[in-house]
Amino acid sequence: MDNVISDSQSSHATNPFVVNEELSFEDAWVRVAELLQCAVATSQVLGEPVAAPQRAVMHLVEMAKIVADRAVECLQPT
């Protein structure tokens, strides 16, 4: 994922990453879908019982993944 890099020298505590400015809209959506898939897979691998707030967050991540996947599908030529 060379289009998103850690910006460890950044003074912005809320935004520790920088996105390549040449990243296209389509590629950005593909990266979003990939990142969300990684988040879902990571939560499943951990497999530990999680508290309700963590389950709620993962539910939102899974919903976002579905929407991102649909957006990527819409970008594909028919």
C-alpha contacts under 8 A as a table, 3 or more apart, distances in Angstrom:
res1	aa1	res2	aa2	distance
1	M	4	V	6.00
1	M	5	I	7.73
1	M	31	R	7.89
2	D	5	I	6.40
3	N	19	V	5.73
3	N	20	N	5.01
3	N	23	L	6.75
4	V	17	F	6.54
4	V	18	V	5.75
4	V	19	V	4.60
4	V	20	N	6.31
5	I	17	F	5.54
5	I	18	V	5.50
5	I	19	V	6.61
6	S	16	P	6.02
6	S	17	F	4.54
6	S	18	V	6.42
7	D	10	S	5.41
7	D	16	P	5.31
7	D	17	F	5.06
7	D	18	V	6.12
8	S	16	P	6.50
8	S	17	F	7.95
10	S	13	A	7.47
10	S	16	P	6.57
12	H	15	N	5.42
12	H	16	P	6.42
13	A	16	P	6.15
15	N	18	V	7.85
19	V	23	L	7.51
20	N	23	L	5.52
23	L	27	D	6.29
23	L	28	A	6.26
24	S	27	D	5.16
24	S	28	A	5.99
25	F	28	A	5.06
25	F	29	W	6.42
26	E	29	W	5.31
26	E	30	V	6.41
26	E	72	V	7.26
26	E	75	L	6.81
27	D	30	V	4.98
27	D	31	R	6.18
28	A	31	R	5.08
28	A	32	V	6.21
29	W	32	V	4.96
29	W	33	A	6.22
29	W	68	A	6.57
29	W	71	A	7.13
29	W	72	V	6.22
30	V	33	A	5.15
30	V	34	E	6.22
30	V	68	A	7.79
30	V	69	D	7.96
30	V	72	V	6.24
31	R	34	E	4.96
31	R	35	L	6.05
32	V	35	L	5.17
32	V	36	L	6.15
32	V	65	K	7.98
32	V	68	A	6.72
33	A	36	L	5.19
33	A	37	Q	6.11
33	A	65	K	5.78
33	A	68	A	5.28
33	A	69	D	5.92
33	A	72	V	7.88
34	E	37	Q	5.04
34	E	38	C	6.23
35	L	38	C	5.06
35	L	39	A	6.31
36	L	39	A	4.99
36	L	40	V	6.25
36	L	61	V	6.46
36	L	62	E	7.33
36	L	64	A	7.35
36	L	65	K	5.39
37	Q	40	V	5.13
37	Q	41	A	6.06
37	Q	65	K	6.62
38	C	41	A	5.05
38	C	42	T	5.94
39	A	42	T	5.15
39	A	43	S	6.25
39	A	61	V	7.44
40	V	43	S	5.25
40	V	44	Q	6.29
40	V	58	M	7.07
40	V	61	V	7.11
40	V	62	E	6.56
41	A	44	Q	5.09
41	A	45	V	6.14
42	T	45	V	5.15
42	T	46	L	6.25
43	S	46	L	5.33
43	S	47	G	6.69
43	S	58	M	7.58
44	Q	47	G	5.29
50	V	54	Q	6.06
50	V	55	R	6.45
51	A	54	Q	5.52
51	A	55	R	6.39
52	A	55	R	5.03
52	A	56	A	6.12
53	P	56	A	5.05
53	P	57	V	6.29
54	Q	57	V	5.06
54	Q	58	M	6.20
55	R	58	M	5.09
55	R	59	H	6.07
56	A	59	H	5.00
56	A	60	L	6.36
57	V	60	L	5.11
57	V	61	V	6.26
58	M	61	V	4.86
58	M	62	E	6.07
59	H	62	E	5.12
59	H	63	M	6.22
60	L	63	M	5.02
60	L	64	A	6.12
61	V	64	A	5.03
61	V	65	K	6.10
62	E	65	K	4.97
62	E	66	I	6.37
63	M	66	I	5.18
63	M	67	V	6.41
64	A	67	V	5.08
64	A	68	A	6.01
65	K	68	A	5.01
65	K	69	D	6.00
66	I	69	D	5.12
66	I	70	R	6.26
67	V	70	R	5.07
67	V	71	A	6.24
68	A	71	A	5.00
68	A	72	V	6.25
69	D	72	V	5.11
69	D	73	E	6.21
70	R	73	E	4.96
70	R	74	C	6.23
71	A	74	C	5.08
71	A	75	L	6.50
72	V	75	L	5.13
72	V	76	Q	6.65
73	E	76	Q	5.30
74	C	77	P	7.86
